[in-house]
């Protein structure tokens, strides 16, 4: 049995997100939903987003900072955090329905 009392819910976590980041995330999520509804392959959508993100990072910060961001992202995948957050989000969406 796991202790979920110390684990913030998706709603609690969303309250910690700065307003500008939340707004950007909503716009991107809307664009992703649109592209998927248009039957674009998920890998193509994700690759375009990643390429665009890397381009923006390259225009605004140094290589070492970009590598730290990418290392952090890779560590989140390795630890299972990325998939766990998607499972939590999908569970919250299913509760809304």
N, C-alpha and C positions, 0 to 999 in steps of 0.2 A: 504494500500500500504506500502510495506517495503522499507527501504533505503538500497540498495545493494551497494552503493558507498563505505561504510566502510567495507564491507565484502570482504576479499581477495578471488580471484578465486583459483581454484584447482592448476592452473599453478603457480600462485604467491606463494601459500602455499608450493608447491614442491620446490621452490627456497630457502626456509628457512630451508630445511632439509639437515643436514650434509651429505657429500658424502658417508661416510661409512654406514650410516643408509639407505640412498637411495639404495645403492648396496645390502645390506642385504634384504631390502624390495622387491627388484626386484627378488632376488633368491627365497625367500619364496613364492612370488606371482606366480612365474613360477612353483614351486613345487605344490602349491595348484591347479593351473590350470591343471597340469598333472594328479594329483590324481582325480580331478573331471571328467576329460575326460575319465579316467579309470573306471568311474562309482562308485567310492567310495562315500558313503553317506557324505554329507556336515557335519553332526554332528560328524562323526568319524574323518574326517579331522581336524575339529576345535578342537575336544577333544585332538587329538594327538599333535596338535600345542600348545595348552594351557598347556598340561602336560609337553611337552618338554621345553616350556618357563619357567614354574615354576621350573623345575629341574635345568635349567641353572641359574636362579636367585638364587636358594638355594645354588648353588656352589660358587656364586660370591658375595653375599651380605647378610646382617643380616635380621632377621625376620621383624623388624620394617620397614625397607626400602621396603621390599617386600609388606608388608601390605599397605604402603602409595601408592605404584604403583597400587595395586589392588583396593584401595579406589578411586584413581583417575579414573581408568578404569570404575568402577561401577558408579561413578558420571557422567561420559560421557554418559553412557547408560541411566541413569535416566533422564538426561537433554535433551536427544534426539540428542545430538551432534554426536554420532556414526552413527545413521541412516541418519542424515542430511548430513554428509560427504559422505556417500555412495550414496545418491541421487545426490549430486553435482558431484561425480566422474562418475556416470552412465550417467548423463547429458552431461558431457564433452566427454565421450566415444561415445555417440550417435551423437554428433556434428562432431566427426572425421569421422564417417561412411558416 
